[in-house]
Amino acid sequence: MKNNVLETNLTGKVAVVTGAGGVLCGYLAKVLARAGAKVALVNRSDAAINQYAAEIIEEGGIAKAYKGNVLSREDMESIAQQVLEDLGPCDILLNGAGGNNPRATTDKEYFEPGDLDADCKTFFDLDDDGVNMVFDLNYNGTLIPTQAFAKHMIQSGGGNIINISSMNAFLPLTKIPAYSGAKAAVSNFTQWLAVHFSKCNIRVNAIAPGFFASKQNQKLLFNDDGTPTKRTEKILAGTPMGRFGRTEELAGGLLFLLNDDAAGFITGVVLPIDGGFSAYSGV
């Protein structure tokens, strides 16, 4: 029997993608549609998901956009019911909603004597609301949609849940303690869910992208004139392959984990897609 992950056949399956208005998850929604899935694109604002849904339909796929907040249980329950009526019960849930907040980010990598009186945002200046927002969006933004859509998986006999973790979950990056902690929680939650749903024919895994240039991190990685920032230079020096990931390089890992023939005994794993970043000690 052939087990080519790039030939993963999702025909007839219903895939729900949260955070589908972003570049990476919008692309992954297209990957799922090209594999045959009927795709529900979920996002807090609807402009981008309407465009992505239209592009999927233009390619001959089936897609529908749903506007809703992953932190609203009412929104998620309502969308789950709409998806059930429009496309059928959810078979695949890709929890893609997430992100960081400048209010939960320090200005400097290292705290130094004198910083308390300096004109910079230190660890001691991190904003409560900003930190809470980051944890809510990444952790509760994974938990709440899972509660809404996993019910339908159980009722229909099983499914697949894919969470989006990060390199931060393996080793925290400087300056972004809330985001690093929140993604570590997502990885832990992935393992917990895998055990919890193991008797229900639901596999739960995660992918952990390394560094991919996107709208979300554009200002972090590049100066206004397009040149790389000092942080970008450090990132690339710490990535053995010496470059940023390309969006399409997420597809193989996703399709592999969703392939019940190739990965049917895999649950509770967090798959790095990072050019070797998590394997490199720096020397």
Beta strands, then each sheet from edge to edge (+ up, - down):
strand 1: 14-18
strand 2: 38-43
strand 3: 62-67
strand 4: 92-95
strand 5: 159-164
strand 6: 202-209
strand 7: 270-273
sheet 1: 3+ 2+ 1+ 4+ 5+ 6+ 7+
end
